Amino acid sequence: MKNIVCKTDASLAPLILRIFLALVIFAHGAQKLPGWFGGFGFEGTMKWFTETAGLPWVIGFAVILIEFFGPLALIAGFAVRFWSLAIAIVMTGVIFTNFTDYFFMNWFGNQAAEGMEFFLLAIGMSLSLIITGAGRFSVDFLRQQNKMPGRNTSRLSTGSPAAASSRIFPAGFPGQSCERPDLPVK
């Protein structure tokens, strides 16, 4: 199971997706949990979810945790497929709970809020990350490298810059495959 969640390639494109998705989702999560950026905080958000939106308590709690901790995990590149799936589910839930109020773009400014285009973009970015994984600069990539057969992980304890760069760029430079040419292909 860990291989499914952490498996990734050495490309850099997922880094860009992770950072930008995390930035926009974290702002919303920070409004909901600690109450930053003018948000209501945990108690106010839970009250709105349960009383106004009519969501079960456990769903509201999950949404708050996913929107706050998911982006932090995305930035670190930790369990990116799991957190991307969770974010996609939350964004899909937002579309379905608000579908009757706001359909698509607010082209003429006659709606109380924007439509679902933001959520569609977040879902698309999440799906891309589910497919690609975290990419090169991520905890998932480093965990995958530690699982490779014949990989000597003892050099990590030396803390040398050469050891660190060989962990990040095992194939020599970005864009190359993370497959080890000195190992037989199975």
Secondary structure, 3 states (H helix, E strand, C coil): CHHHHHCCCCCCHHHHHHHHHHHHHHHHHHHHCCCCCCCCHHHHHHHHHHHHCCCCHHHHHHHHHHHHHHHHHHHHCCCHHHHHHHHHHHHHHHHHHHCCCCCCCCCCCCCCCCCCHHHHHHHHHHHHHHHHCCCCCCHHHHHHHHCCCCCCCHHHHHCCHHHHHHHHCCCCCCCCCCCCCCCCCC
